[in-house]
Amino acid sequence: MKRFINLSKKYLVFASLLAFIACSKVAVTGRDQLNIVSDAEVLSMSYTEYNDFLKTSKISTDQKKTQLVKKVGNKIIHIDYIYQ
């Protein structure tokens, strides 16, 4: 039983240290976050998934809806640019 408790304490210390190292502060909001996956990995995975999505999806022919999506996308780009 003592061995189990000692092992549990070691894992708890290791997990706490890992969580402390992986924590960072969000520049825009000032809140704390836990980064389990790096930004570079997330960006790489998002490009891969987006390309897969484009291969399996039809592009809309509805001009009104397409323009709305582009307008929203441009607003998101503008806001991202402001907060960098």
N, C-alpha and C positions, 0 to 999 in steps of 0.2 A: 504494500500500500504506500509506503514511503517513497518507493521508487516511482510510482505513478504520480505522486504529488510533486516530486522533484522534476520529473519530465514535463508535467503540466505547467509548472512555473517557468521552465525554460522556453516552452512554446509560447507562453503568454508574453514573456519578455521579448522574444523574437518578433512576435506579431505586433507588439506595441512599437518596437523600434522600426519595423517596416512601415507601419502606418505613419509614424512621425516623419520618416524620410520622404514618403510619397505625398505628404500634404503640402499644399501651396495655397497662395491667395490669388483670387481672381482679380485682375487689374481693374476691370470695369465696375464690378459690384462691390469689391472688397470682402466678399465672403470666402470662407475656407473651403477647399475641395480636396478630395483624395484622388490622385492620379495613379490609377492602376495600369493604364496603357498610355504610352507617350503620344503626344500630339502628332508626331511624324507617322506613327503606326496607324492612328485613326485616319489621318489624311490619306495614306496609301490605301487602306481598306475601303474608304469611301469612294475613291476614284475607281477601284476595281468593281465595287458593287454598282456604281452609277453606270459604268460601261456595260455591265451585264444587264442592267435594267433597260438601257437603250437598245440592246440587241434583241430583247424579247418584247418590247412594247411598240405600239403604233404611235406615230406622231399625229397629233390632232390636226384636222383640216378646218376646224372652226376658228376663223380669224379673230372673232371677238374674245373667245376664251384664251387664245394664244397671246393676244395683246395684253390681257389681264395678267397672265402668268409672267410675262416679260416685265410688266410694270411693277409687280410685286417684287420680282427678283432684283430689279434695279434699285428699288428702295432698300432692300436688304443689303445690297452691295454698298450703297451710300452710307447706311448706318454703321456697317462694319468698318468702313474707311474712317468715319468720324472717331470711333473708339480705339483706333490703333495708335 
